[in-house]
Amino acid sequence: MLIDTREPPSSDDGLPAWEPNWAMWLRVALAIGLGWVATASAGVLAVLLIFASFAAACSAVAVVFDYWGGLSEWQQ
């Protein structure tokens, strides 16, 4: 049986619950704007704008879930 006795890190360095995450909302607005412009465009430009909109949406998700280390800190 493995029991984790480590103390969790303090959450004092995060944003307060009432403060909006402006980095995320900027990326969400960018994704929506690029998607809207992509619907008005045609051809290769529309495809590039759709890819850029998808990248901005993925970036917004990455801002919210900022820990992508996985098991990189795991030691046996």
C-alpha positions as protocol buffer text, in pm:
chain_id: "A"
residue {
  index: 1
  type: MET
  ca { x: 0 y: 0 z: 0 }
}
residue {
  index: 2
  type: LEU
  ca { x: 130 y: 345 z: -91 }
}
residue {
  index: 3
  type: ILE
  ca { x: 29 y: 642 z: 122 }
}
residue {
  index: 4
  type: ASP
  ca { x: 111 y: 991 z: -3 }
}
residue {
  index: 5
  type: THR
  ca { x: 213 y: 1198 z: 300 }
}
residue {
  index: 6
  type: ARG
  ca { x: 330 y: 1506 z: 114 }
}
residue {
  index: 7
  type: GLU
  ca { x: 164 y: 1836 z: 197 }
}
residue {
  index: 8
  type: PRO
  ca { x: -28 y: 1993 z: -92 }
}
residue {
  index: 9
  type: PRO
  ca { x: 118 y: 2319 z: -225 }
}
residue {
  index: 10
  type: SER
  ca { x: -37 y: 2638 z: -96 }
}
residue {
  index: 11
  type: SER
  ca { x: -286 y: 2804 z: -328 }
}
residue {
  index: 12
  type: ASP
  ca { x: -195 y: 3159 z: -226 }
}
residue {
  index: 13
  type: ASP
  ca { x: -27 y: 3234 z: -560 }
}
residue {
  index: 14
  type: GLY
  ca { x: -341 y: 3179 z: -773 }
}
residue {
  index: 15
  type: LEU
  ca { x: -603 y: 3428 z: -880 }
}
residue {
  index: 16
  type: PRO
  ca { x: -881 y: 3511 z: -635 }
}
residue {
  index: 17
  type: ALA
  ca { x: -1214 y: 3353 z: -726 }
}
residue {
  index: 18
  type: TRP
  ca { x: -1367 y: 3687 z: -817 }
}
residue {
  index: 19
  type: GLU
  ca { x: -1088 y: 3803 z: -1049 }
}
residue {
  index: 20
  type: PRO
  ca { x: -1140 y: 3706 z: -1416 }
}
residue {
  index: 21
  type: ASN
  ca { x: -866 y: 3526 z: -1602 }
}
residue {
  index: 22
  type: TRP
  ca { x: -797 y: 3788 z: -1870 }
}
residue {
  index: 23
  type: ALA
  ca { x: -543 y: 3574 z: -2055 }
}
residue {
  index: 24
  type: MET
  ca { x: -804 y: 3304 z: -2110 }
}
residue {
  index: 25
  type: TRP
  ca { x: -1080 y: 3548 z: -2211 }
}
residue {
  index: 26
  type: LEU
  ca { x: -848 y: 3719 z: -2459 }
}
residue {
  index: 27
  type: ARG
  ca { x: -779 y: 3386 z: -2627 }
}
residue {
  index: 28
  type: VAL
  ca { x: -1149 y: 3292 z: -2626 }
}
residue {
  index: 29
  type: ALA
  ca { x: -1238 y: 3626 z: -2789 }
}
residue {
  index: 30
  type: LEU
  ca { x: -961 y: 3576 z: -3044 }
}
residue {
  index: 31
  type: ALA
  ca { x: -1088 y: 3225 z: -3127 }
}
residue {
  index: 32
  type: ILE
  ca { x: -1444 y: 3353 z: -3170 }
}
residue {
  index: 33
  type: GLY
  ca { x: -1332 y: 3648 z: -3381 }
}
residue {
  index: 34
  type: LEU
  ca { x: -1113 y: 3436 z: -3605 }
}
residue {
  index: 35
  type: GLY
  ca { x: -1393 y: 3182 z: -3645 }
}
residue {
  index: 36
  type: TRP
  ca { x: -1636 y: 3454 z: -3742 }
}
residue {
  index: 37
  type: VAL
  ca { x: -1395 y: 3599 z: -3998 }
}
residue {
  index: 38
  type: ALA
  ca { x: -1331 y: 3248 z: -4133 }
}
residue {
  index: 39
  type: THR
  ca { x: -1702 y: 3204 z: -4207 }
}
residue {
  index: 40
  type: ALA
  ca { x: -1696 y: 3522 z: -4417 }
}
residue {
  index: 41
  type: SER
  ca { x: -1381 y: 3417 z: -4605 }
}
residue {
  index: 42
  type: ALA
  ca { x: -1331 y: 3157 z: -4874 }
}
residue {
  index: 43
  type: GLY
  ca { x: -1060 y: 2924 z: -4995 }
}
residue {
  index: 44
  type: VAL
  ca { x: -720 y: 2882 z: -4838 }
}
residue {
  index: 45
  type: LEU
  ca { x: -761 y: 3194 z: -4624 }
}
residue {
  index: 46
  type: ALA
  ca { x: -1071 y: 3044 z: -4458 }
}
residue {
  index: 47
  type: VAL
  ca { x: -884 y: 2721 z: -4383 }
}
residue {
  index: 48
  type: LEU
  ca { x: -592 y: 2911 z: -4231 }
}
residue {
  index: 49
  type: LEU
  ca { x: -829 y: 3120 z: -4019 }
}
residue {
  index: 50
  type: ILE
  ca { x: -1006 y: 2806 z: -3897 }
}
residue {
  index: 51
  type: PHE
  ca { x: -670 y: 2656 z: -3796 }
}
residue {
  index: 52
  type: ALA
  ca { x: -577 y: 2981 z: -3619 }
}
residue {
  index: 53
  type: SER
  ca { x: -913 y: 2982 z: -3439 }
}
residue {
  index: 54
  type: PHE
  ca { x: -858 y: 2623 z: -3327 }
}
residue {
  index: 55
  type: ALA
  ca { x: -508 y: 2709 z: -3205 }
}
residue {
  index: 56
  type: ALA
  ca { x: -644 y: 3005 z: -3006 }
}
residue {
  index: 57
  type: ALA
  ca { x: -912 y: 2783 z: -2849 }
}
residue {
  index: 58
  type: CYS
  ca { x: -650 y: 2522 z: -2754 }
}
residue {
  index: 59
  type: SER
  ca { x: -436 y: 2799 z: -2609 }
}
residue {
  index: 60
  type: ALA
  ca { x: -730 y: 2915 z: -2394 }
}
residue {
  index: 61
  type: VAL
  ca { x: -773 y: 2561 z: -2264 }
}
residue {
  index: 62
  type: ALA
  ca { x: -400 y: 2543 z: -2191 }
}
residue {
  index: 63
  type: VAL
  ca { x: -422 y: 2865 z: -1986 }
}
residue {
  index: 64
  type: VAL
  ca { x: -700 y: 2719 z: -1772 }
}
residue {
  index: 65
  type: PHE
  ca { x: -527 y: 2382 z: -1720 }
}
residue {
  index: 66
  type: ASP
  ca { x: -172 y: 2508 z: -1680 }
}
residue {
  index: 67
  type: TYR
  ca { x: -14 y: 2187 z: -1547 }
}
residue {
  index: 68
  type: TRP
  ca { x: 81 y: 1963 z: -1839 }
}
residue {
  index: 69
  type: GLY
  ca { x: 382 y: 1804 z: -1667 }
}
residue {
  index: 70
  type: GLY
  ca { x: 210 y: 1470 z: -1619 }
}
residue {
  index: 71
  type: LEU
  ca { x: 445 y: 1227 z: -1454 }
}
residue {
  index: 72
  type: SER
  ca { x: 760 y: 1424 z: -1531 }
}
residue {
  index: 73
  type: GLU
  ca { x: 812 y: 1490 z: -1158 }
}
residue {
  index: 74
  type: TRP
  ca { x: 750 y: 1129 z: -1060 }
}
residue {
  index: 75
  type: GLN
  ca { x: 1041 y: 956 z: -891 }
}
residue {
  index: 76
  type: GLN
  ca { x: 1065 y: 605 z: -765 }
}
